[in-house]
Amino acid sequence: MLIVRGAVKDYDWGVVDGLEPWSGTATSAPQAELWFGVHPGGPSPLVDDGGQPTGELLADHFDIEAIPLLVKLLAAARPLSVQVHPPGHVAAAGWRQQEQGSPQVYSDPFEKTEMLVALQDFEAFAGWRSEVEAAEMLAALGLGQEIVDAVRGRNREAAIRGLLEASTPELIAGLAEAARTAGLPEEQVAAYETVAMHYPDDRGALLTPLLAYLRLESGQAVFVPAGVPHSYIRGIGLEVMTSSDNVIRLGLTQKPVFVDHAMGALAEHLAPQFMATRHGDLIWPVNSPFIVRMLSSGGERIPSGAYRIVLLIEGRATVVSDFGEVVLRPGTAAVISADDPDSFVEVDGLVAIVQSTAKQVEFVNERWDVARNEY
């Protein structure tokens, strides 16, 4: 059992000092994500019992086979990119092509499946809006009949390419009023006002009417399988995902956009899973490679045989095993490998207990066989 802090990511969409309660540092600048894992993009630093850095990284002790999940704290002040995460076979093939000189699209050869658990009210676009609602909003916006018909006919690729080609600042400025004309609730109108305010010249802003709007209260969650388009709008939450940083963007970003790759990564048969959970509930989406419990009081045994990470959100938590006792501070996490013995956590506050599942073990073995010689 090791103790880690999160690796800070200062992306420009973050909340100014939004992660200070967990990062322990005020920077007077955006703090977007804290990463708890071994991904090369942000391996977690080890800390001692007093929370001080030891000079080592979690990746110095474990590789991606032993630490198959990446846990993040996320603070979004404005919408993140419209994006899709590639399924495993797409990521592995794309990574191989990069090795042969293709454009750099993929961060690693692995699938990225994720879940967000709200720590406060959180807004997102996730999955496809009904074709009727989307078509009504785009018609109210004044889009041509060809695009509206593509949306009504669920021809996603034609709709996306048509909207990207037709997009203008004037159309983007009209998103909120078009949403109101189409009869959408005021909270959704406000979301489109936010998009237009922050991305007035971004062609991808016109894709947001295609996406379903979702509002999470604290403790509720949304599971986003690889291949499902989404864009987080604003809020603070806990993210749990397979250990990958593969993001293929379609808009709302200054980073490169790869439309063809995004089209190839879309999984039409999948949809996000919304879970109306509360703190204390077990969050276990269908076909998920991980389970999560947000425990606010009392104790729980965490059995061996799976990778486990216990991240303290607020208050105080103690983790006990045959290796001894660890007292966590907000923003620190106990990392427990599958081979470590049973552990027990006692909490007064809020702690996230994340465990990989049997499906994750199968998933890791399969993807590791594919990528072992390439990463």
Summary of the structure (lengths in Angstrom):
residues: 375
radius of gyration: 20.9
end to end distance: 26.2
largest distance: 67.0
contacts: 1339
relative contact order: 0.19
helix: 27%
strand: 35%
